């Protein structure tokens, strides 16, 4: 009998191995020192392994931990302030973002991260300027971080439509230095639980020289470049004005496409352009809720997959998407693509689940670490309570309905347990290592001050939401 740290037993185990969902009825996992040692039926595992601890998950379904590949959690302090408006970034977000303090941004990050973990996310792909704080918080929480410090040369202010961004070399240098400091301090920390990527905001926000340096440094350090790529018509306009080409065409010509790139959004990309990115070996991150609300567009993730590329899901940020809930993103990915193609068979539930797990892991360079429950991988998993109304009733024959119910019906509170490297970080509504009530209370002290500081620019721009306020519609 082999001794291990933990044996997990569940009525329904979804390993995500193979081409589908890797379902095992009455399944079990043997876990030792944070890694999965064996997976199979309970009777098979019980003959071979004895756990120092046992986790019996009756009337539960176990899945790999979900991956939120692209987040701006610091924006969580501005939840609900930029929806329903055209020119989202400049007229919606920027008046508030311009006045935020570091403490306010950090409070938003804590809020967004615990929201995500409560809904089953175990890998957090955060991408902002307060990543030193975020790395420390994820370390304390016990989650997995795939973190990127955002590098930007464009001056941070409100630009009028059609106005070319003003580049500030010193701003870009400071961002790159902070990214390097983050990498040196946190990359591969916590037994590899925290990874650091390089983060140019986009080919419209950094110049060619800086972008080339970023790629060189990422290659030297063997990490990835996490970058907004053809994320909207504003980016396309900026790149065309500077270089005379659409962003993907320009990136290909300059040698910036390839396996080192994680391309976020592709909002303004045509199907043929998306396929060029996929065939280069780059991964894609789809944020259906955010881009649906901000731009009213369904990005070409289906075309990307058809070309053989891997697509991850991301929640983006709360002033756009309004939540950090990958279960919600799975549903929106399926619905939006069915509507886009007027075909109910496009983007089935099982495919969305793979995007939130194994396909997403591959897209962001973690496919050999997490995303599926199989021997040799880290033991990141979640349990779904099948007695919740949204998951009931449970059918196992002639078809299983647990995956469709998770994707189309679940809301996030069905997650009753989250574990990272075999350690439980969240169970039955409570975090093991952080105080949720304290985090919620801290966030509540900031809105009045932020609102007062942002009000002058907000009303002078007179965007959609300013008009709604004057008309009593908000």
DRENDO-1510 file (C-alpha; in Angstrom, 1 decimal, always signed):
<recs>
REC; n; res; u; v; w
REC; 1; UNK; +0.0; +0.0; +0.0 .
REC; 2; UNK; +1.4; +3.4; -1.0 .
REC; 3; UNK; +1.1; +6.2; +1.5 .
REC; 4; UNK; +0.1; +9.6; +0.2 .
REC; 5; UNK; -0.9; +12.9; +1.8 .
REC; 6; UNK; -4.5; +12.9; +0.5 .
REC; 7; UNK; -7.1; +10.8; -1.2 .
REC; 8; UNK; -10.1; +12.6; -2.8 .
REC; 9; UNK; -13.2; +10.6; -3.5 .
REC; 10; UNK; -16.2; +11.9; -5.5 .
REC; 11; UNK; -19.4; +10.5; -7.0 .
REC; 12; UNK; -18.5; +12.3; -10.3 .
REC; 13; UNK; -14.9; +13.1; -11.4 .
REC; 14; UNK; -14.3; +15.2; -14.5 .
REC; 15; UNK; -10.6; +14.9; -15.4 .
REC; 16; UNK; -10.7; +16.8; -18.7 .
REC; 17; UNK; -8.2; +14.3; -20.2 .
REC; 18; UNK; -8.5; +13.1; -23.8 .
REC; 19; UNK; -10.6; +15.1; -26.3 .
REC; 20; UNK; -13.7; +15.5; -24.1 .
REC; 21; UNK; -14.3; +15.8; -20.4 .
REC; 22; UNK; -12.7; +12.6; -19.1 .
REC; 23; UNK; -15.6; +11.5; -16.9 .
REC; 24; UNK; -15.1; +8.9; -14.2 .
REC; 25; UNK; -18.0; +7.6; -12.1 .
REC; 26; UNK; -17.3; +7.0; -8.5 .
REC; 27; UNK; -13.8; +8.4; -9.0 .
REC; 28; UNK; -10.8; +9.1; -6.8 .
REC; 29; UNK; -7.4; +10.9; -6.8 .
REC; 30; UNK; -4.3; +10.2; -4.8 .
REC; 31; UNK; -2.3; +13.4; -4.0 .
REC; 32; UNK; +1.1; +13.7; -2.5 .
REC; 33; UNK; +3.2; +16.8; -1.9 .
REC; 34; UNK; +0.8; +18.9; -4.0 .
REC; 35; UNK; +0.9; +16.7; -7.1 .
REC; 36; UNK; -1.6; +14.1; -8.4 .
REC; 37; UNK; -0.1; +10.7; -8.1 .
REC; 38; UNK; -3.0; +8.6; -9.6 .
REC; 39; UNK; -6.6; +9.1; -10.8 .
REC; 40; UNK; -9.1; +6.4; -11.4 .
REC; 41; UNK; -12.2; +4.6; -10.0 .
REC; 42; UNK; -12.4; +4.6; -6.2 .
REC; 43; UNK; -12.0; +0.8; -5.9 .
REC; 44; UNK; -8.8; +1.0; -8.0 .
REC; 45; UNK; -7.3; +3.8; -6.0 .
REC; 46; UNK; -8.2; +2.4; -2.7 .
REC; 47; UNK; -6.3; -0.8; -3.4 .
REC; 48; UNK; -3.1; +1.1; -4.2 .
REC; 49; UNK; -3.1; +4.2; -2.0 .
REC; 50; UNK; -3.8; +5.1; +1.6 .
REC; 51; UNK; -4.1; +8.8; +2.4 .
REC; 52; UNK; -3.0; +10.5; +5.6 .
REC; 53; UNK; -6.2; +12.5; +5.0 .
REC; 54; UNK; -9.3; +11.5; +3.1 .
REC; 55; UNK; -11.7; +14.0; +1.4 .
REC; 56; UNK; -15.1; +12.4; +0.8 .
REC; 57; UNK; -17.2; +14.5; -1.6 .
REC; 58; UNK; -20.6; +12.8; -1.7 .
REC; 59; UNK; -23.2; +14.3; -4.0 .
REC; 60; UNK; -20.5; +16.5; -5.5 .
REC; 61; UNK; -18.8; +16.7; -8.9 .
REC; 62; UNK; -15.1; +17.4; -9.0 .
REC; 63; UNK; -13.4; +19.4; -11.8 .
REC; 64; UNK; -10.0; +20.9; -12.4 .
REC; 65; UNK; -9.7; +24.4; -10.9 .
REC; 66; UNK; -11.0; +27.0; -13.3 .
REC; 67; UNK; -8.6; +29.4; -15.1 .
REC; 68; UNK; -9.3; +33.1; -15.4 .
REC; 69; UNK; -6.6; +34.0; -17.9 .
REC; 70; UNK; -7.0; +37.7; -18.1 .
REC; 71; UNK; -8.1; +40.0; -15.3 .
REC; 72; UNK; -7.6; +43.6; -14.2 .
REC; 73; UNK; -8.6; +43.1; -10.6 .
REC; 74; UNK; -7.5; +46.6; -9.5 .
REC; 75; UNK; -10.4; +47.9; -11.5 .
REC; 76; UNK; -12.8; +46.1; -9.1 .
REC; 77; UNK; -13.0; +49.3; -7.0 .
REC; 78; UNK; -14.8; +50.8; -10.1 .
REC; 79; UNK; -17.4; +48.1; -10.6 .
REC; 80; UNK; -20.4; +49.3; -12.6 .
REC; 81; UNK; -19.0; +52.7; -13.6 .
REC; 82; UNK; -18.3; +52.3; -17.3 .
REC; 83; UNK; -21.0; +50.1; -18.9 .
REC; 84; UNK; -23.5; +51.1; -21.5 .
REC; 85; UNK; -21.3; +53.7; -23.1 .
REC; 86; UNK; -19.4; +54.1; -26.4 .
REC; 87; UNK; -15.7; +55.0; -26.3 .
REC; 88; UNK; -15.6; +52.9; -23.2 .
REC; 89; UNK; -11.9; +53.4; -22.3 .
REC; 90; UNK; -11.7; +57.1; -22.6 .
REC; 91; UNK; -15.3; +58.3; -21.8 .
REC; 92; UNK; -16.3; +55.6; -19.4 .
REC; 93; UNK; -13.3; +54.3; -17.5 .
REC; 94; UNK; -10.7; +57.0; -17.7 .
REC; 95; UNK; -12.2; +59.7; -15.5 .
REC; 96; UNK; -12.3; +57.3; -12.6 .
REC; 97; UNK; -9.1; +55.4; -13.3 .
REC; 98; UNK; -7.2; +58.8; -13.5 .
REC; 99; UNK; -7.9; +59.5; -9.8 .
REC; 100; UNK; -7.3; +56.1; -8.2 .
REC; 101; UNK; -4.8; +55.8; -5.4 .
REC; 102; UNK; -2.6; +52.7; -4.9 .
REC; 103; UNK; -4.6; +51.7; -1.8 .
REC; 104; UNK; -7.9; +52.0; -3.6 .
REC; 105; UNK; -6.6; +49.8; -6.5 .
REC; 106; UNK; -5.3; +47.2; -4.0 .
REC; 107; UNK; -8.7; +47.1; -2.3 .
REC; 108; UNK; -10.3; +46.4; -5.7 .
REC; 109; UNK; -7.8; +43.6; -6.4 .
REC; 110; UNK; -8.6; +41.8; -3.2 .
REC; 111; UNK; -12.3; +42.1; -3.9 .
REC; 112; UNK; -12.0; +40.8; -7.5 .
REC; 113; UNK; -9.7; +37.9; -6.4 .
REC; 114; UNK; -12.0; +36.6; -3.7 .
REC; 115; UNK; -15.0; +36.9; -6.0 .
REC; 116; UNK; -13.2; +34.8; -8.6 .
REC; 117; UNK; -12.1; +32.1; -6.1 .
REC; 118; UNK; -15.6; +31.8; -4.7 .
REC; 119; UNK; -16.8; +31.0; -8.2 .
REC; 120; UNK; -14.2; +28.3; -8.8 .
REC; 121; UNK; -11.2; +30.1; -10.2 .
REC; 122; UNK; -7.9; +28.7; -8.9 .
REC; 123; UNK; -5.5; +30.3; -11.4 .
REC; 124; UNK; -5.7; +34.1; -11.6 .
REC; 125; UNK; -4.2; +35.8; -14.7 .
REC; 126; UNK; -4.0; +39.3; -13.3 .
REC; 127; UNK; -2.6; +42.1; -15.5 .
REC; 128; UNK; -2.2; +45.6; -14.0 .
REC; 129; UNK; +0.3; +48.0; -12.3 .
REC; 130; UNK; -0.2; +46.9; -8.7 .
REC; 131; UNK; +1.1; +43.3; -9.2 .
REC; 132; UNK; +3.6; +43.4; -6.3 .
REC; 133; UNK; +0.6; +43.7; -4.0 .
REC; 134; UNK; -1.4; +41.2; -5.9 .
REC; 135; UNK; +1.4; +38.6; -5.8 .
REC; 136; UNK; +1.6; +39.0; -2.0 .
REC; 137; UNK; -2.2; +38.6; -1.6 .
REC; 138; UNK; -2.3; +35.5; -3.9 .
REC; 139; UNK; +0.6; +34.1; -1.9 .
REC; 140; UNK; -1.4; +34.6; +1.3 .
REC; 141; UNK; -4.6; +33.3; -0.2 .
REC; 142; UNK; -2.9; +30.1; -1.5 .
REC; 143; UNK; -4.2; +30.5; -5.1 .
REC; 144; UNK; -2.2; +30.2; -8.3 .
REC; 145; UNK; -1.0; +33.4; -10.0 .
REC; 146; UNK; -0.1; +34.0; -13.6 .
REC; 147; UNK; +0.8; +37.7; -13.2 .
REC; 148; UNK; +1.8; +40.5; -15.6 .
REC; 149; UNK; +2.8; +44.0; -14.9 .
REC; 150; UNK; +1.3; +46.2; -17.6 .
REC; 151; UNK; +3.8; +48.3; -19.5 .
REC; 152; UNK; +2.6; +51.4; -21.3 .
REC; 153; UNK; +4.3; +54.3; -23.1 .
REC; 154; UNK; +1.1; +56.3; -24.0 .
REC; 155; UNK; +0.4; +59.1; -21.6 .
REC; 156; UNK; -2.5; +58.2; -19.3 .
REC; 157; UNK; -5.2; +60.7; -20.0 .
REC; 158; UNK; -8.5; +61.1; -21.9 .
REC; 159; UNK; -7.9; +61.2; -25.7 .
REC; 160; UNK; -10.5; +62.4; -28.1 .
REC; 161; UNK; -11.7; +60.0; -30.9 .
REC; 162; UNK; -9.1; +60.0; -33.7 .
REC; 163; UNK; -6.4; +61.6; -31.5 .
REC; 164; UNK; -3.0; +59.8; -31.7 .
REC; 165; UNK; -1.6; +58.7; -28.4 .
REC; 166; UNK; +1.4; +60.6; -27.0 .
REC; 167; UNK; +4.3; +58.4; -26.1 .
REC; 168; UNK; +6.5; +59.0; -23.0 .
REC; 169; UNK; +9.7; +57.0; -23.1 .
REC; 170; UNK; +10.3; +57.4; -19.4 .
REC; 171; UNK; +6.8; +56.0; -18.6 .
REC; 172; UNK; +7.5; +52.9; -20.7 .
REC; 173; UNK; +11.0; +52.5; -19.0 .
REC; 174; UNK; +9.4; +52.7; -15.5 .
REC; 175; UNK; +6.8; +50.1; -16.5 .
REC; 176; UNK; +9.5; +47.7; -17.9 .
REC; 177; UNK; +11.6; +48.1; -14.8 .
REC; 178; UNK; +8.7; +47.2; -12.5 .
REC; 179; UNK; +7.9; +44.2; -14.6 .
REC; 180; UNK; +11.5; +43.0; -14.3 .
REC; 181; UNK; +11.5; +43.6; -10.5 .
REC; 182; UNK; +8.2; +41.6; -10.3 .
REC; 183; UNK; +9.8; +38.7; -12.3 .
REC; 184; UNK; +13.0; +38.7; -10.2 .
REC; 185; UNK; +11.1; +38.6; -6.9 .
REC; 186; UNK; +8.1; +36.4; -7.7 .
REC; 187; UNK; +8.6; +34.2; -10.7 .
REC; 188; UNK; +8.4; +30.5; -9.7 .
REC; 189; UNK; +7.9; +31.4; -6.1 .
REC; 190; UNK; +5.7; +29.2; -3.8 .
REC; 191; UNK; +7.0; +26.0; -5.5 .
REC; 192; UNK; +6.2; +27.5; -8.9 .
REC; 193; UNK; +2.7; +28.5; -7.9 .
REC; 194; UNK; +3.3; +32.1; -9.1 .
REC; 195; UNK; +4.5; +32.8; -12.6 .
REC; 196; UNK; +5.4; +36.3; -14.0 .
REC; 197; UNK; +4.8; +37.3; -17.7 .
REC; 198; UNK; +5.8; +40.4; -19.5 .
REC; 199; UNK; +2.9; +42.8; -20.3 .
REC; 200; UNK; +3.0; +45.5; -23.0 .
REC; 201; UNK; -0.5; +46.9; -22.9 .
REC; 202; UNK; -0.8; +46.6; -26.7 .
REC; 203; UNK; +0.9; +47.5; -30.0 .
REC; 204; UNK; -1.0; +50.8; -29.8 .
REC; 205; UNK; +0.2; +51.7; -26.3 .
REC; 206; UNK; +3.9; +50.9; -26.7 .
REC; 207; UNK; +6.3; +51.7; -29.5 .
REC; 208; UNK; +8.2; +49.2; -31.7 .
REC; 209; UNK; +11.5; +49.7; -30.0 .
REC; 210; UNK; +10.2; +49.0; -26.5 .
REC; 211; UNK; +8.1; +46.1; -27.8 .
REC; 212; UNK; +11.2; +44.5; -29.2 .
REC; 213; UNK; +13.1; +44.9; -26.0 .
REC; 214; UNK; +10.2; +43.3; -24.1 .
REC; 215; UNK; +10.2; +40.3; -26.4 .
REC; 216; UNK; +14.0; +39.9; -26.0 .
REC; 217; UNK; +13.7; +40.0; -22.2 .
REC; 218; UNK; +10.8; +37.5; -22.2 .
REC; 219; UNK; +12.9; +35.1; -24.3 .
REC; 220; UNK; +15.9; +35.5; -22.1 .
REC; 221; UNK; +13.8; +34.7; -19.0 .
REC; 222; UNK; +11.8; +32.0; -20.8 .
REC; 223; UNK; +8.4; +33.5; -20.1 .
REC; 224; UNK; +5.5; +34.7; -22.1 .
REC; 225; UNK; +4.2; +38.1; -23.4 .
REC; 226; UNK; +0.7; +38.8; -22.3 .
REC; 227; UNK; -0.7; +41.5; -24.6 .
REC; 228; UNK; -3.9; +43.0; -25.7 .
REC; 229; UNK; -3.9; +42.3; -29.5 .
REC; 230; UNK; -6.2; +44.0; -32.0 .
REC; 231; UNK; -8.5; +44.6; -29.0 .
REC; 232; UNK; -10.7; +47.1; -30.8 .
REC; 233; UNK; -11.2; +49.6; -33.5 .
REC; 234; UNK; -9.3; +52.2; -31.4 .
REC; 235; UNK; -6.2; +50.0; -31.5 .
REC; 236; UNK; -6.6; +49.3; -35.2 .
REC; 237; UNK; -6.8; +53.0; -35.9 .
REC; 238; UNK; -3.7; +53.9; -33.8 .
REC; 239; UNK; -1.5; +51.2; -35.4 .
REC; 240; UNK; -2.7; +52.0; -38.9 .
REC; 241; UNK; -1.9; +55.7; -38.3 .
REC; 242; UNK; +1.6; +54.9; -37.0 .
REC; 243; UNK; +2.6; +52.0; -39.3 .
REC; 244; UNK; +0.1; +51.9; -42.2 .
REC; 245; UNK; -1.0; +48.4; -41.4 .
REC; 246; UNK; -3.6; +46.6; -39.3 .
REC; 247; UNK; -2.2; +45.3; -35.9 .
REC; 248; UNK; -2.0; +41.6; -36.7 .
REC; 249; UNK; -0.4; +42.3; -40.1 .
REC; 250; UNK; +2.1; +44.6; -38.5 .
REC; 251; UNK; +2.9; +42.2; -35.6 .
REC; 252; UNK; +3.5; +39.4; -38.1 .
REC; 253; UNK; +5.7; +41.5; -40.2 .
REC; 254; UNK; +7.8; +42.6; -37.2 .
REC; 255; UNK; +8.1; +39.0; -35.9 .
REC; 256; UNK; +6.0; +39.6; -32.8 .
REC; 257; UNK; +3.6; +36.7; -33.4 .
REC; 258; UNK; +4.5; +33.2; -32.2 .
REC; 259; UNK; +4.5; +30.8; -29.3 .
REC; 260; UNK; +5.7; +33.4; -26.8 .
REC; 261; UNK; +2.5; +35.5; -27.3 .
REC; 262; UNK; -0.7; +35.3; -25.3 .
REC; 263; UNK; -3.0; +37.4; -27.5 .
REC; 264; UNK; -5.9; +39.0; -25.5 .
REC; 265; UNK; -9.3; +39.8; -27.1 .
REC; 266; UNK; -8.7; +39.9; -30.9 .
REC; 267; UNK; -11.9; +42.1; -30.8 .
REC; 268; UNK; -11.3; +43.8; -34.1 .
REC; 269; UNK; -9.7; +40.8; -35.9 .
REC; 270; UNK; -11.3; +39.2; -38.9 .
REC; 271; UNK; -11.5; +35.4; -39.0 .
REC; 272; UNK; -8.5; +35.2; -41.4 .
REC; 273; UNK; -6.4; +37.4; -39.1 .
REC; 274; UNK; -7.4; +35.2; -36.1 .
REC; 275; UNK; -6.2; +32.2; -38.0 .
REC; 276; UNK; -2.9; +33.8; -38.7 .
REC; 277; UNK; -2.3; +34.3; -35.0 .
REC; 278; UNK; -3.4; +30.8; -34.1 .
REC; 279; UNK; -1.1; +29.3; -36.8 .
REC; 280; UNK; +1.8; +31.2; -35.3 .
REC; 281; UNK; +1.5; +29.2; -32.2 .
REC; 282; UNK; +0.2; +32.0; -30.0 .
REC; 283; UNK; -2.6; +31.4; -27.5 .
REC; 284; UNK; -5.8; +33.5; -27.3 .
REC; 285; UNK; -7.8; +34.8; -24.4 .
REC; 286; UNK; -11.5; +35.3; -25.0 .
REC; 287; UNK; -13.4; +37.7; -22.6 .
REC; 288; UNK; -16.9; +37.3; -23.9 .
REC; 289; UNK; -18.7; +39.3; -21.2 .
REC; 290; UNK; -16.4; +42.3; -21.3 .
REC; 291; UNK; -16.1; +42.6; -25.0 .
REC; 292; UNK; -19.9; +42.0; -25.4 .
REC; 293; UNK; -20.6; +44.9; -23.0 .
REC; 294; UNK; -17.9; +47.2; -24.1 .
REC; 295; UNK; -18.0; +46.7; -27.9 .
REC; 296; UNK; -21.0; +44.7; -28.7 .
REC; 297; UNK; -18.7; +42.2; -30.5 .
REC; 298; UNK; -18.1; +38.5; -30.4 .
REC; 299; UNK; -14.4; +37.9; -31.1 .
REC; 300; UNK; -13.3; +35.2; -33.5 .
REC; 301; UNK; -12.4; +32.5; -31.0 .
REC; 302; UNK; -14.2; +29.8; -33.1 .
REC; 303; UNK; -12.0; +30.7; -36.1 .
REC; 304; UNK; -8.9; +30.6; -33.9 .
REC; 305; UNK; -9.8; +27.1; -32.6 .
REC; 306; UNK; -10.6; +25.9; -36.2 .
REC; 307; UNK; -7.0; +26.9; -37.1 .
REC; 308; UNK; -5.7; +24.7; -34.3 .
REC; 309; UNK; -5.2; +27.4; -31.6 .
REC; 310; UNK; -5.9; +27.1; -27.9 .
REC; 311; UNK; -8.3; +29.6; -26.4 .
REC; 312; UNK; -8.6; +30.5; -22.7 .
REC; 313; UNK; -11.4; +32.5; -21.0 .
REC; 314; UNK; -11.0; +35.7; -19.0 .
REC; 315; UNK; -13.2; +37.9; -17.0 .
REC; 316; UNK; -11.3; +41.1; -17.8 .
REC; 317; UNK; -12.5; +43.9; -15.4 .
REC; 318; UNK; -15.5; +44.8; -13.4 .
REC; 319; UNK; -16.1; +48.3; -14.9 .
REC; 320; UNK; -16.7; +46.5; -18.2 .
REC; 321; UNK; -17.7; +42.9; -17.6 .
REC; 322; UNK; -19.0; +43.6; -14.1 .
REC; 323; UNK; -17.9; +40.4; -12.5 .
REC; 324; UNK; -15.0; +37.9; -12.1 .
REC; 325; UNK; -16.8; +34.7; -12.6 .
REC; 326; UNK; -15.5; +32.2; -15.2 .
REC; 327; UNK; -18.7; +30.1; -14.9 .
REC; 328; UNK; -20.5; +33.2; -16.2 .
REC; 329; UNK; -17.9; +33.5; -19.0 .
REC; 330; UNK; -18.4; +29.9; -20.1 .
REC; 331; UNK; -22.1; +30.6; -20.5 .
REC; 332; UNK; -21.6; +33.8; -22.4 .
REC; 333; UNK; -19.0; +32.2; -24.7 .
REC; 334; UNK; -21.5; +29.5; -25.7 .
REC; 335; UNK; -24.5; +31.8; -26.0 .
REC; 336; UNK; -22.8; +34.6; -27.9 .
REC; 337; UNK; -21.3; +32.3; -30.5 .
REC; 338; UNK; -24.5; +30.4; -31.0 .
REC; 339; UNK; -26.2; +33.8; -31.7 .
REC; 340; UNK; -23.3; +35.0; -33.9 .
REC; 341; UNK; -23.4; +31.9; -36.1 .
REC; 342; UNK; -27.2; +31.3; -35.7 .
REC; 343; UNK; -26.4; +27.7; -34.9 .
REC; 344; UNK; -27.2; +26.0; -31.6 .
REC; 345; UNK; -24.5; +23.4; -32.1 .
REC; 346; UNK; -21.7; +25.9; -32.2 .
REC; 347; UNK; -19.6; +26.1; -29.0 .
REC; 348; UNK; -21.2; +23.3; -26.9 .
REC; 349; UNK; -21.0; +23.3; -23.1 .
REC; 350; UNK; -18.2; +20.8; -23.0 .
REC; 351; UNK; -16.0; +23.0; -25.3 .
REC; 352; UNK; -16.5; +26.0; -23.0 .
REC; 353; UNK; -15.5; +23.9; -20.0 .
REC; 354; UNK; -12.3; +22.9; -21.8 .
REC; 355; UNK; -11.6; +26.6; -22.5 .
REC; 356; UNK; -11.9; +27.2; -18.7 .
REC; 357; UNK; -9.6; +24.3; -17.9 .
REC; 358; UNK; -7.2; +22.3; -20.1 .
REC; 359; UNK; -7.4; +24.4; -23.3 .
REC; 360; UNK; -7.1; +27.6; -21.3 .
REC; 361; UNK; -4.1; +26.1; -19.5 .
REC; 362; UNK; -2.4; +25.4; -22.8 .
REC; 363; UNK; -3.2; +28.8; -24.1 .
REC; 364; UNK; -1.3; +30.5; -21.3 .
REC; 365; UNK; +1.7; +28.1; -21.0 .
REC; 366; UNK; +0.5; +26.1; -18.1 .
REC; 367; UNK; -0.8; +23.0; -19.9 .
REC; 368; UNK; +1.8; +20.7; -18.3 .
REC; 369; UNK; +1.0; +22.0; -14.8 .
REC; 370; UNK; -2.8; +22.4; -14.4 .
REC; 371; UNK; -6.0; +22.2; -16.4 .
REC; 372; UNK; -6.7; +18.5; -16.1 .
REC; 373; UNK; -6.6; +16.0; -13.3 .
REC; 374; UNK; -4.0; +13.5; -14.2 .
REC; 375; UNK; -0.8; +12.0; -12.7 .
REC; 376; UNK; +2.1; +14.4; -12.5 .
REC; 377; UNK; +0.1; +17.6; -12.5 .
REC; 378; UNK; -0.5; +19.9; -9.6 .
REC; 379; UNK; -3.6; +19.1; -7.6 .
REC; 380; UNK; -5.8; +22.1; -8.3 .
REC; 381; UNK; -9.4; +21.1; -8.2 .
REC; 382; UNK; -12.9; +22.3; -7.2 .
REC; 383; UNK; -16.1; +20.6; -6.0 .
REC; 384; UNK; -19.5; +21.5; -7.3 .
REC; 385; UNK; -22.5; +20.9; -5.0 .
REC; 386; UNK; -25.0; +18.9; -7.0 .
REC; 387; UNK; -27.8; +19.5; -4.5 .
REC; 388; UNK; -27.9; +23.2; -5.4 .
REC; 389; UNK; -31.2; +24.0; -7.3 .
REC; 390; UNK; -29.2; +25.2; -10.4 .
REC; 391; UNK; -27.5; +21.7; -10.6 .
REC; 392; UNK; -30.6; +19.7; -9.9 .
REC; 393; UNK; -31.8; +17.1; -10.9 .
REC; 394; UNK; -28.7; +15.0; -11.8 .
REC; 395; UNK; -29.0; +12.7; -14.8 .
REC; 396; UNK; -26.3; +10.1; -15.6 .
REC; 397; UNK; -28.2; +8.1; -18.3 .
REC; 398; UNK; -28.9; +8.2; -21.2 .
REC; 399; UNK; -26.9; +11.4; -21.0 .
REC; 400; UNK; -25.1; +13.2; -18.2 .
REC; 401; UNK; -26.4; +16.7; -17.6 .
REC; 402; UNK; -23.8; +18.0; -15.1 .
REC; 403; UNK; -21.6; +19.8; -17.6 .
REC; 404; UNK; -24.6; +21.5; -19.3 .
REC; 405; UNK; -26.0; +22.5; -16.0 .
REC; 406; UNK; -22.6; +23.9; -14.8 .
REC; 407; UNK; -22.2; +26.0; -18.0 .
REC; 408; UNK; -25.8; +27.1; -18.6 .
REC; 409; UNK; -27.4; +27.1; -15.2 .
REC; 410; UNK; -24.8; +27.6; -12.4 .
REC; 411; UNK; -24.0; +31.0; -10.9 .
REC; 412; UNK; -20.9; +30.3; -8.9 .
REC; 413; UNK; -22.3; +29.6; -5.4 .
REC; 414; UNK; -22.4; +25.9; -6.4 .
REC; 415; UNK; -18.7; +25.8; -5.8 .
REC; 416; UNK; -18.3; +24.4; -2.3 .
REC; 417; UNK; -14.6; +23.7; -2.2 .
REC; 418; UNK; -11.4; +24.9; -4.0 .
REC; 419; UNK; -8.0; +23.4; -3.5 .
REC; 420; UNK; -4.6; +24.4; -4.9 .
REC; 421; UNK; -1.8; +21.9; -4.9 .
REC; 422; UNK; -3.9; +19.7; -2.6 .
REC; 423; UNK; -4.5; +22.4; +0.0 .
REC; 424; UNK; -8.0; +23.6; +0.6 .
REC; 425; UNK; -8.2; +27.4; +0.2 .
REC; 426; UNK; -12.0; +27.8; +0.2 .
REC; 427; UNK; -14.7; +25.6; +1.6 .
REC; 428; UNK; -18.4; +26.0; +2.3 .
REC; 429; UNK; -18.4; +29.7; +1.9 .
REC; 430; UNK; -15.3; +30.4; +4.0 .
REC; 431; UNK; -11.7; +31.3; +3.0 .
REC; 432; UNK; -9.0; +29.4; +4.9 .
REC; 433; UNK; -6.4; +32.2; +4.8 .
REC; 434; UNK; -8.1; +35.6; +4.4 .
REC; 435; UNK; -11.0; +37.4; +5.9 .
REC; 436; UNK; -13.7; +38.1; +3.4 .
REC; 437; UNK; -15.8; +40.4; +5.7 .
REC; 438; UNK; -12.7; +42.6; +6.3 .
REC; 439; UNK; -12.1; +42.9; +2.5 .
REC; 440; UNK; -15.7; +43.8; +1.8 .
REC; 441; UNK; -15.6; +46.4; +4.6 .
REC; 442; UNK; -12.4; +48.0; +3.3 .
REC; 443; UNK; -13.8; +48.4; -0.2 .
REC; 444; UNK; -16.9; +50.3; +1.2 .
REC; 445; UNK; -14.9; +53.2; +2.5 .
REC; 446; UNK; -13.6; +54.4; -0.9 .
REC; 447; UNK; -16.5; +55.2; -3.3 .
REC; 448; UNK; -17.4; +58.6; -1.9 .
REC; 449; UNK; -13.9; +60.0; -2.3 .
REC; 450; UNK; -13.3; +58.4; -5.7 .
REC; 451; UNK; -16.6; +59.8; -7.0 .
REC; 452; UNK; -15.9; +63.3; -5.8 .
REC; 453; UNK; -12.4; +63.3; -7.3 .
REC; 454; UNK; -13.7; +62.0; -10.7 .
REC; 455; UNK; -16.8; +64.1; -10.9 .
REC; 456; UNK; -15.3; +67.1; -12.7 .
REC; 457; UNK; -13.9; +65.2; -15.6 .
REC; 458; UNK; -16.9; +62.8; -15.7 .
REC; 459; UNK; -19.4; +65.6; -16.2 .
REC; 460; UNK; -17.2; +67.7; -18.5 .
REC; 461; UNK; -16.8; +64.7; -20.9 .
REC; 462; UNK; -20.6; +64.4; -20.7 .
REC; 463; UNK; -20.6; +60.7; -21.8 .
REC; 464; UNK; -23.6; +58.4; -21.9 .
REC; 465; UNK; -23.6; +57.8; -18.1 .
REC; 466; UNK; -23.3; +61.4; -17.3 .
REC; 467; UNK; -26.4; +62.1; -19.4 .
REC; 468; UNK; -28.2; +59.2; -17.7 .
REC; 469; UNK; -27.4; +60.7; -14.3 .
REC; 470; UNK; -28.8; +64.1; -15.4 .
REC; 471; UNK; -31.9; +62.5; -16.7 .
REC; 472; UNK; -32.5; +60.4; -13.5 .
REC; 473; UNK; -32.0; +57.1; -15.3 .
REC; 474; UNK; -29.3; +55.8; -12.9 .
</recs>
